[in-house]
């Protein structure tokens, strides 16, 4: 069996550049007995562009024995099997990754669908109408970080929050709490406002309009010659105002 080995060629070599090469020993069977004490033989490079070149024994040193061709084949086979196993694992990982991505995509679609359903439900509900002062109190609390469920949870313990919040925030919480449990017939009205949103009830300007109308009636009465109906002027004025109020019955803010 030919033994292939690795040699290091010295700079003294004139036929090839120094470096490492694969080579085999050139043993002369006729000289084995005659030169039994000879420890080194010429080497012949067996691969690369310098294959076939003979190197003198003084121009190289053996660095290691390379495995025989059969062993190289076995190593190659093992490497191929290892690479194939690695490829199978990579494929399995890729398939699992694709599966997880699909599961995430489906879960994402489900979340989007649920969000859309909630949005539809929320849009289907009208915003809760609250008095202007309650809306202002909610805005003050929101600025202080009290909104949603946190706001609701703090309403029963407003007297314990004086250290953590400014006085205006505590007063706003008290105002909201009183509205929930005293002024309103719906204790959960604020909770609904947190879910569906809220808006301020338009200010009632009816009183001003009625006042202007009464002023107009008085001005008309003042500039009109009293008819001969036997009534005193105050009575006639009272009749006109009373008639107007009767026509507006059910609309008055008082």
C-alpha positions as protocol buffer text, in pm:
chain_id: "A"
residue {
  index: 1
  type: UNK
  ca { x: 0 y: 0 z: 0 }
}
residue {
  index: 2
  type: UNK
  ca { x: 130 y: 339 z: -97 }
}
residue {
  index: 3
  type: UNK
  ca { x: 152 y: 566 z: 204 }
}
residue {
  index: 4
  type: UNK
  ca { x: 64 y: 927 z: 132 }
}
residue {
  index: 5
  type: UNK
  ca { x: 213 y: 1180 z: 366 }
}
residue {
  index: 6
  type: UNK
  ca { x: 242 y: 1553 z: 410 }
}
residue {
  index: 7
  type: UNK
  ca { x: 585 y: 1709 z: 373 }
}
residue {
  index: 8
  type: UNK
  ca { x: 728 y: 2055 z: 434 }
}
residue {
  index: 9
  type: UNK
  ca { x: 965 y: 2156 z: 153 }
}
residue {
  index: 10
  type: UNK
  ca { x: 1254 y: 2383 z: 255 }
}
residue {
  index: 11
  type: UNK
  ca { x: 1381 y: 2692 z: 83 }
}
residue {
  index: 12
  type: UNK
  ca { x: 1689 y: 2496 z: -24 }
}
residue {
  index: 13
  type: UNK
  ca { x: 1479 y: 2304 z: -274 }
}
residue {
  index: 14
  type: UNK
  ca { x: 1550 y: 2416 z: -630 }
}
residue {
  index: 15
  type: UNK
  ca { x: 1266 y: 2239 z: -810 }
}
residue {
  index: 16
  type: UNK
  ca { x: 955 y: 2367 z: -625 }
}
residue {
  index: 17
  type: UNK
  ca { x: 872 y: 2652 z: -395 }
}
residue {
  index: 18
  type: UNK
  ca { x: 887 y: 2596 z: -23 }
}
residue {
  index: 19
  type: UNK
  ca { x: 559 y: 2490 z: 141 }
}
residue {
  index: 20
  type: UNK
  ca { x: 347 y: 2190 z: 223 }
}
residue {
  index: 21
  type: UNK
  ca { x: 275 y: 1917 z: -31 }
}
residue {
  index: 22
  type: UNK
  ca { x: 123 y: 1572 z: -43 }
}
residue {
  index: 23
  type: UNK
  ca { x: 386 y: 1316 z: -141 }
}
residue {
  index: 24
  type: UNK
  ca { x: 489 y: 954 z: -126 }
}
residue {
  index: 25
  type: UNK
  ca { x: 826 y: 799 z: -46 }
}
residue {
  index: 26
  type: UNK
  ca { x: 1042 y: 674 z: -335 }
}
residue {
  index: 27
  type: UNK
  ca { x: 1187 y: 363 z: -177 }
}
residue {
  index: 28
  type: UNK
  ca { x: 1429 y: 165 z: -391 }
}
residue {
  index: 29
  type: UNK
  ca { x: 1374 y: -199 z: -298 }
}
residue {
  index: 30
  type: UNK
  ca { x: 1727 y: -284 z: -420 }
}
residue {
  index: 31
  type: UNK
  ca { x: 1883 y: -43 z: -175 }
}
residue {
  index: 32
  type: UNK
  ca { x: 1682 y: -128 z: 138 }
}
residue {
  index: 33
  type: UNK
  ca { x: 1935 y: -393 z: 249 }
}
residue {
  index: 34
  type: UNK
  ca { x: 2239 y: -206 z: 120 }
}
residue {
  index: 35
  type: UNK
  ca { x: 2132 y: 122 z: 291 }
}
residue {
  index: 36
  type: UNK
  ca { x: 1948 y: -23 z: 587 }
}
residue {
  index: 37
  type: UNK
  ca { x: 2065 y: 261 z: 806 }
}
residue {
  index: 38
  type: UNK
  ca { x: 1924 y: 529 z: 579 }
}
residue {
  index: 39
  type: UNK
  ca { x: 1636 y: 699 z: 756 }
}
residue {
  index: 40
  type: UNK
  ca { x: 1509 y: 921 z: 474 }
}
residue {
  index: 41
  type: UNK
  ca { x: 1422 y: 861 z: 112 }
}
residue {
  index: 42
  type: UNK
  ca { x: 1340 y: 1096 z: -171 }
}
residue {
  index: 43
  type: UNK
  ca { x: 973 y: 1194 z: -193 }
}
residue {
  index: 44
  type: UNK
  ca { x: 753 y: 1242 z: -495 }
}
residue {
  index: 45
  type: UNK
  ca { x: 473 y: 1500 z: -495 }
}
residue {
  index: 46
  type: UNK
  ca { x: 144 y: 1327 z: -582 }
}
residue {
  index: 47
  type: UNK
  ca { x: -103 y: 1618 z: -622 }
}
residue {
  index: 48
  type: UNK
  ca { x: -126 y: 1970 z: -753 }
}
residue {
  index: 49
  type: UNK
  ca { x: 63 y: 2136 z: -1036 }
}
residue {
  index: 50
  type: UNK
  ca { x: 394 y: 1984 z: -916 }
}
residue {
  index: 51
  type: UNK
  ca { x: 265 y: 1624 z: -915 }
}
residue {
  index: 52
  type: UNK
  ca { x: 546 y: 1383 z: -1013 }
}
residue {
  index: 53
  type: UNK
  ca { x: 827 y: 1613 z: -896 }
}
residue {
  index: 54
  type: UNK
  ca { x: 1089 y: 1435 z: -686 }
}
residue {
  index: 55
  type: UNK
  ca { x: 1218 y: 1611 z: -375 }
}
residue {
  index: 56
  type: UNK
  ca { x: 1556 y: 1518 z: -224 }
}
residue {
  index: 57
  type: UNK
  ca { x: 1543 y: 1388 z: 128 }
}
residue {
  index: 58
  type: UNK
  ca { x: 1753 y: 1683 z: 246 }
}
residue {
  index: 59
  type: UNK
  ca { x: 1500 y: 1932 z: 107 }
}
residue {
  index: 60
  type: UNK
  ca { x: 1193 y: 1825 z: 302 }
}
residue {
  index: 61
  type: UNK
  ca { x: 1068 y: 1699 z: 635 }
}
residue {
  index: 62
  type: UNK
  ca { x: 771 y: 1473 z: 695 }
}
residue {
  index: 63
  type: UNK
  ca { x: 506 y: 1655 z: 896 }
}
residue {
  index: 64
  type: UNK
  ca { x: 229 y: 1395 z: 920 }
}
residue {
  index: 65
  type: UNK
  ca { x: 93 y: 1084 z: 761 }
}
residue {
  index: 66
  type: UNK
  ca { x: -224 y: 1132 z: 562 }
}
residue {
  index: 67
  type: UNK
  ca { x: -497 y: 868 z: 586 }
}
residue {
  index: 68
  type: UNK
  ca { x: -508 y: 604 z: 317 }
}
residue {
  index: 69
  type: UNK
  ca { x: -753 y: 641 z: 33 }
}
residue {
  index: 70
  type: UNK
  ca { x: -1004 y: 398 z: 190 }
}
residue {
  index: 71
  type: UNK
  ca { x: -1006 y: 595 z: 513 }
}
residue {
  index: 72
  type: UNK
  ca { x: -1043 y: 921 z: 321 }
}
residue {
  index: 73
  type: UNK
  ca { x: -1347 y: 770 z: 150 }
}
residue {
  index: 74
  type: UNK
  ca { x: -1495 y: 677 z: 486 }
}
residue {
  index: 75
  type: UNK
  ca { x: -1433 y: 1026 z: 618 }
}
residue {
  index: 76
  type: UNK
  ca { x: -1596 y: 1173 z: 309 }
}
residue {
  index: 77
  type: UNK
  ca { x: -1895 y: 944 z: 359 }
}
residue {
  index: 78
  type: UNK
  ca { x: -1929 y: 1050 z: 723 }
}
residue {
  index: 79
  type: UNK
  ca { x: -1906 y: 1416 z: 625 }
}
residue {
  index: 80
  type: UNK
  ca { x: -2170 y: 1370 z: 356 }
}
residue {
  index: 81
  type: UNK
  ca { x: -2399 y: 1200 z: 608 }
}
residue {
  index: 82
  type: UNK
  ca { x: -2340 y: 1478 z: 858 }
}
residue {
  index: 83
  type: UNK
  ca { x: -2414 y: 1741 z: 595 }
}
residue {
  index: 84
  type: UNK
  ca { x: -2729 y: 1554 z: 493 }
}
residue {
  index: 85
  type: UNK
  ca { x: -2842 y: 1539 z: 858 }
}
residue {
  index: 86
  type: UNK
  ca { x: -2770 y: 1909 z: 898 }
}
residue {
  index: 87
  type: UNK
  ca { x: -2971 y: 1977 z: 580 }
}
residue {
  index: 88
  type: UNK
  ca { x: -3263 y: 1774 z: 719 }
}
residue {
  index: 89
  type: UNK
  ca { x: -3253 y: 1972 z: 1045 }
}
residue {
  index: 90
  type: UNK
  ca { x: -3239 y: 2301 z: 855 }
}
residue {
  index: 91
  type: UNK
  ca { x: -3536 y: 2192 z: 642 }
}
residue {
  index: 92
  type: UNK
  ca { x: -3728 y: 2089 z: 955 }
}
residue {
  index: 93
  type: UNK
  ca { x: -3647 y: 2424 z: 1118 }
}
residue {
  index: 94
  type: UNK
  ca { x: -3757 y: 2609 z: 805 }
}
residue {
  index: 95
  type: UNK
  ca { x: -4082 y: 2413 z: 796 }
}
residue {
  index: 96
  type: UNK
  ca { x: -4142 y: 2484 z: 1165 }
}
residue {
  index: 97
  type: UNK
  ca { x: -4067 y: 2852 z: 1105 }
}
residue {
  index: 98
  type: UNK
  ca { x: -4317 y: 2861 z: 820 }
}
residue {
  index: 99
  type: UNK
  ca { x: -4572 y: 2687 z: 1041 }
}
residue {
  index: 100
  type: UNK
  ca { x: -4519 y: 2939 z: 1322 }
}
residue {
  index: 101
  type: UNK
  ca { x: -4542 y: 3227 z: 1076 }
}
residue {
  index: 102
  type: UNK
  ca { x: -4871 y: 3086 z: 949 }
}
residue {
  index: 103
  type: UNK
  ca { x: -5001 y: 3046 z: 1304 }
}
residue {
  index: 104
  type: UNK
  ca { x: -4899 y: 3403 z: 1384 }
}
residue {
  index: 105
  type: UNK
  ca { x: -5065 y: 3525 z: 1066 }
}
residue {
  index: 106
  type: UNK
  ca { x: -5388 y: 3346 z: 1152 }
}
residue {
  index: 107
  type: UNK
  ca { x: -5370 y: 3475 z: 1510 }
}
residue {
  index: 108
  type: UNK
  ca { x: -5306 y: 3826 z: 1377 }
}
residue {
  index: 109
  type: UNK
  ca { x: -5607 y: 3800 z: 1147 }
}
residue {
  index: 110
  type: UNK
  ca { x: -5815 y: 3683 z: 1441 }
}
residue {
  index: 111
  type: UNK
  ca { x: -5703 y: 3980 z: 1651 }
}
residue {
  index: 112
  type: UNK
  ca { x: -5777 y: 4219 z: 1365 }
}
residue {
  index: 113
  type: UNK
  ca { x: -6120 y: 4062 z: 1325 }
}
residue {
  index: 114
  type: UNK
  ca { x: -6192 y: 4093 z: 1697 }
}
residue {
  index: 115
  type: UNK
  ca { x: -6069 y: 4451 z: 1696 }
}
residue {
  index: 116
  type: UNK
  ca { x: -6293 y: 4530 z: 1400 }
}
residue {
  index: 117
  type: UNK
  ca { x: -6589 y: 4370 z: 1576 }
}
residue {
  index: 118
  type: UNK
  ca { x: -6521 y: 4577 z: 1886 }
}
residue {
  index: 119
  type: UNK
  ca { x: -6484 y: 4886 z: 1672 }
}
residue {
  index: 120
  type: UNK
  ca { x: -6815 y: 4815 z: 1500 }
}
residue {
  index: 121
  type: UNK
  ca { x: -6980 y: 4759 z: 1836 }
}
residue {
  index: 122
  type: UNK
  ca { x: -6823 y: 5074 z: 1972 }
}
residue {
  index: 123
  type: UNK
  ca { x: -6926 y: 5278 z: 1671 }
}
residue {
  index: 124
  type: UNK
  ca { x: -7275 y: 5135 z: 1702 }
}
residue {
  index: 125
  type: UNK
  ca { x: -7297 y: 5281 z: 2049 }
}
residue {
  index: 126
  type: UNK
  ca { x: -7345 y: 5651 z: 2084 }
}
residue {
  index: 127
  type: UNK
  ca { x: -7097 y: 5844 z: 2288 }
}
residue {
  index: 128
  type: UNK
  ca { x: -7211 y: 5900 z: 2641 }
}
residue {
  index: 129
  type: UNK
  ca { x: -7329 y: 6254 z: 2701 }
}
residue {
  index: 130
  type: UNK
  ca { x: -7195 y: 6403 z: 3022 }
}
residue {
  index: 131
  type: UNK
  ca { x: -7229 y: 6743 z: 3182 }
}
residue {
  index: 132
  type: UNK
  ca { x: -6962 y: 6993 z: 3086 }
}
residue {
  index: 133
  type: UNK
  ca { x: -6813 y: 7004 z: 3436 }
}
residue {
  index: 134
  type: UNK
  ca { x: -6779 y: 6622 z: 3444 }
}
residue {
  index: 135
  type: UNK
  ca { x: -6608 y: 6623 z: 3103 }
}
residue {
  index: 136
  type: UNK
  ca { x: -6366 y: 6887 z: 3229 }
}
residue {
  index: 137
  type: UNK
  ca { x: -6300 y: 6677 z: 3541 }
}
residue {
  index: 138
  type: UNK
  ca { x: -6231 y: 6369 z: 3327 }
}
residue {
  index: 139
  type: UNK
  ca { x: -5986 y: 6567 z: 3114 }
}
residue {
  index: 140
  type: UNK
  ca { x: -5802 y: 6690 z: 3424 }
}
residue {
  index: 141
  type: UNK
  ca { x: -5775 y: 6334 z: 3554 }
}
residue {
  index: 142
  type: UNK
  ca { x: -5660 y: 6205 z: 3214 }
}
residue {
  index: 143
  type: UNK
  ca { x: -5381 y: 6464 z: 3211 }
}
residue {
  index: 144
  type: UNK
  ca { x: -5270 y: 6326 z: 3549 }
}
residue {
  index: 145
  type: UNK
  ca { x: -5267 y: 5972 z: 3409 }
}
residue {
  index: 146
  type: UNK
  ca { x: -5603 y: 5868 z: 3554 }
}
residue {
  index: 147
  type: UNK
  ca { x: -5822 y: 5726 z: 3282 }
}
residue {
  index: 148
  type: UNK
  ca { x: -5999 y: 5407 z: 3189 }
}
residue {
  index: 149
  type: UNK
  ca { x: -6005 y: 5133 z: 3450 }
}
residue {
  index: 150
  type: UNK
  ca { x: -5744 y: 5313 z: 3659 }
}
residue {
  index: 151
  type: UNK
  ca { x: -5978 y: 5609 z: 3700 }
}
residue {
  index: 152
  type: UNK
  ca { x: -6266 y: 5380 z: 3797 }
}
residue {
  index: 153
  type: UNK
  ca { x: -6054 y: 5196 z: 4055 }
}
residue {
  index: 154
  type: UNK
  ca { x: -5946 y: 5525 z: 4217 }
}
residue {
  index: 155
  type: UNK
  ca { x: -6297 y: 5671 z: 4264 }
}
residue {
  index: 156
  type: UNK
  ca { x: -6372 y: 5491 z: 4596 }
}
residue {
  index: 157
  type: UNK
  ca { x: -6041 y: 5596 z: 4754 }
}
residue {
  index: 158
  type: UNK
  ca { x: -6003 y: 5961 z: 4655 }
}
residue {
  index: 159
  type: UNK
  ca { x: -5941 y: 6062 z: 5016 }
}
residue {
  index: 160
  type: UNK
  ca { x: -5623 y: 5848 z: 5015 }
}
residue {
  index: 161
  type: UNK
  ca { x: -5466 y: 6009 z: 4708 }
}
residue {
  index: 162
  type: UNK
  ca { x: -5382 y: 6356 z: 4838 }
}
residue {
  index: 163
  type: UNK
  ca { x: -5012 y: 6267 z: 4857 }
}
residue {
  index: 164
  type: UNK
  ca { x: -4991 y: 6139 z: 4498 }
}
residue {
  index: 165
  type: UNK
  ca { x: -5197 y: 6398 z: 4311 }
}
residue {
  index: 166
  type: UNK
  ca { x: -5258 y: 6772 z: 4310 }
}
residue {
  index: 167
  type: UNK
  ca { x: -5562 y: 6916 z: 4479 }
}
residue {
  index: 168
  type: UNK
  ca { x: -5735 y: 6992 z: 4147 }
}
residue {
  index: 169
  type: UNK
  ca { x: -5709 y: 6623 z: 4052 }
}
residue {
  index: 170
  type: UNK
  ca { x: -5855 y: 6511 z: 4386 }
}
residue {
  index: 171
  type: UNK
  ca { x: -6139 y: 6763 z: 4349 }
}
residue {
  index: 172
  type: UNK
  ca { x: -6206 y: 6637 z: 3996 }
}
residue {
  index: 173
  type: UNK
  ca { x: -6218 y: 6277 z: 4123 }
}
residue {
  index: 174
  type: UNK
  ca { x: -6459 y: 6379 z: 4399 }
}
residue {
  index: 175
  type: UNK
  ca { x: -6678 y: 6553 z: 4141 }
}
residue {
  index: 176
  type: UNK
  ca { x: -6684 y: 6242 z: 3919 }
}
residue {
  index: 177
  type: UNK
  ca { x: -6755 y: 6014 z: 4218 }
}
residue {
  index: 178
  type: UNK
  ca { x: -7044 y: 6233 z: 4335 }
}
residue {
  index: 179
  type: UNK
  ca { x: -7184 y: 6234 z: 3983 }
}
residue {
  index: 180
  type: UNK
  ca { x: -7169 y: 5853 z: 3971 }
}
residue {
  index: 181
  type: UNK
  ca { x: -7323 y: 5778 z: 4309 }
}
residue {
  index: 182
  type: UNK
  ca { x: -7533 y: 6086 z: 4389 }
}
residue {
  index: 183
  type: UNK
  ca { x: -7629 y: 6298 z: 4090 }
}
residue {
  index: 184
  type: UNK
  ca { x: -7676 y: 6026 z: 3826 }
}
residue {
  index: 185
  type: UNK
  ca { x: -7935 y: 5752 z: 3805 }
}
residue {
  index: 186
  type: UNK
  ca { x: -7678 y: 5531 z: 3629 }
}
residue {
  index: 187
  type: UNK
  ca { x: -7376 y: 5453 z: 3850 }
}
residue {
  index: 188
  type: UNK
  ca { x: -7202 y: 5283 z: 3557 }
}
residue {
  index: 189
  type: UNK
  ca { x: -7238 y: 5585 z: 3330 }
}
residue {
  index: 190
  type: UNK
  ca { x: -6870 y: 5680 z: 3370 }
}
residue {
  index: 191
  type: UNK
  ca { x: -6766 y: 5321 z: 3293 }
}
residue {
  index: 192
  type: UNK
  ca { x: -6971 y: 5335 z: 2972 }
}
residue {
  index: 193
  type: UNK
  ca { x: -6805 y: 5665 z: 2890 }
}
residue {
  index: 194
  type: UNK
  ca { x: -6463 y: 5501 z: 2927 }
}
residue {
  index: 195
  type: UNK
  ca { x: -6565 y: 5224 z: 2684 }
}
residue {
  index: 196
  type: UNK
  ca { x: -6770 y: 5408 z: 2423 }
}
residue {
  index: 197
  type: UNK
  ca { x: -6627 y: 5757 z: 2457 }
}
residue {
  index: 198
  type: UNK
  ca { x: -6800 y: 6065 z: 2585 }
}
residue {
  index: 199
  type: UNK
  ca { x: -6901 y: 6410 z: 2482 }
}
residue {
  index: 200
  type: UNK
  ca { x: -7021 y: 6721 z: 2659 }
}
residue {
  index: 201
  type: UNK
  ca { x: -7391 y: 6796 z: 2675 }
}
residue {
  index: 202
  type: UNK
  ca { x: -7454 y: 7124 z: 2490 }
}
residue {
  index: 203
  type: UNK
  ca { x: -7505 y: 7411 z: 2725 }
}
residue {
  index: 204
  type: UNK
  ca { x: -7865 y: 7518 z: 2767 }
}
residue {
  index: 205
  type: UNK
  ca { x: -7901 y: 7863 z: 2618 }
}
residue {
  index: 206
  type: UNK
  ca { x: -8284 y: 7841 z: 2620 }
}
residue {
  index: 207
  type: UNK
  ca { x: -8313 y: 8073 z: 2918 }
}
residue {
  index: 208
  type: UNK
  ca { x: -8140 y: 8349 z: 2725 }
}
residue {
  index: 209
  type: UNK
  ca { x: -8372 y: 8295 z: 2428 }
}
residue {
  index: 210
  type: UNK
  ca { x: -8682 y: 8301 z: 2650 }
}
residue {
  index: 211
  type: UNK
  ca { x: -8557 y: 8613 z: 2822 }
}
residue {
  index: 212
  type: UNK
  ca { x: -8511 y: 8783 z: 2485 }
}
residue {
  index: 213
  type: UNK
  ca { x: -8862 y: 8677 z: 2380 }
}
residue {
  index: 214
  type: UNK
  ca { x: -9012 y: 8816 z: 2701 }
}
residue {
  index: 215
  type: UNK
  ca { x: -8822 y: 9140 z: 2643 }
}
residue {
  index: 216
  type: UNK
  ca { x: -8967 y: 9157 z: 2290 }
}
residue {
  index: 217
  type: UNK
  ca { x: -9319 y: 9104 z: 2427 }
}
residue {
  index: 218
  type: UNK
  ca { x: -9270 y: 9382 z: 2682 }
}
residue {
  index: 219
  type: UNK
  ca { x: -9134 y: 9619 z: 2416 }
}
residue {
  index: 220
  type: UNK
  ca { x: -9433 y: 9545 z: 2191 }
}
residue {
  index: 221
  type: UNK
  ca { x: -9671 y: 9601 z: 2482 }
}
residue {
  index: 222
  type: UNK
  ca { x: -9493 y: 9923 z: 2575 }
}
residue {
  index: 223
  type: UNK
  ca { x: -9528 y: 10073 z: 2227 }
}
residue {
  index: 224
  type: UNK
  ca { x: -9888 y: 9961 z: 2163 }
}
residue {
  index: 225
  type: UNK
  ca { x: -10196 y: 10174 z: 2245 }
}
residue {
  index: 226
  type: UNK
  ca { x: -10407 y: 9975 z: 2491 }
}
residue {
  index: 227
  type: UNK
  ca { x: -10736 y: 9853 z: 2340 }
}
residue {
  index: 228
  type: UNK
  ca { x: -11064 y: 9934 z: 2512 }
}
residue {
  index: 229
  type: UNK
  ca { x: -11114 y: 9589 z: 2658 }
}
residue {
  index: 230
  type: UNK
  ca { x: -11141 y: 9698 z: 3016 }
}
residue {
  index: 231
  type: UNK
  ca { x: -10820 y: 9532 z: 3124 }
}
residue {
  index: 232
  type: UNK
  ca { x: -10541 y: 9706 z: 3306 }
}
residue {
  index: 233
  type: UNK
  ca { x: -10202 y: 9719 z: 3132 }
}
residue {
  index: 234
  type: UNK
  ca { x: -10021 y: 9480 z: 3375 }
}
residue {
  index: 235
  type: UNK
  ca { x: -10297 y: 9222 z: 3321 }
}
residue {
  index: 236
  type: UNK
  ca { x: -10270 y: 9249 z: 2943 }
}
residue {
  index: 237
  type: UNK
  ca { x: -9890 y: 9209 z: 2962 }
}
residue {
  index: 238
  type: UNK
  ca { x: -9929 y: 8907 z: 3190 }
}
residue {
  index: 239
  type: UNK
  ca { x: -10170 y: 8747 z: 2941 }
}
residue {
  index: 240
  type: UNK
  ca { x: -9923 y: 8786 z: 2652 }
}
residue {
  index: 241
  type: UNK
  ca { x: -9635 y: 8640 z: 2849 }
}
residue {
  index: 242
  type: UNK
  ca { x: -9850 y: 8356 z: 2983 }
}
residue {
  index: 243
  type: UNK
  ca { x: -9975 y: 8270 z: 2633 }
}
residue {
  index: 244
  type: UNK
  ca { x: -9618 y: 8253 z: 2509 }
}
residue {
  index: 245
  type: UNK
  ca { x: -9510 y: 8026 z: 2794 }
}
residue {
  index: 246
  type: UNK
  ca { x: -9807 y: 7796 z: 2734 }
}
residue {
  index: 247
  type: UNK
  ca { x: -9703 y: 7755 z: 2370 }
}
residue {
  index: 248
  type: UNK
  ca { x: -9355 y: 7661 z: 2484 }
}
residue {
  index: 249
  type: UNK
  ca { x: -9471 y: 7413 z: 2746 }
}
residue {
  index: 250
  type: UNK
  ca { x: -9245 y: 7104 z: 2747 }
}
residue {
  index: 251
  type: UNK
  ca { x: -8953 y: 7296 z: 2598 }
}
residue {
  index: 252
  type: UNK
  ca { x: -8872 y: 7518 z: 2891 }
}
residue {
  index: 253
  type: UNK
  ca { x: -8547 y: 7439 z: 3079 }
}
residue {
  index: 254
  type: UNK
  ca { x: -8717 y: 7496 z: 3415 }
}
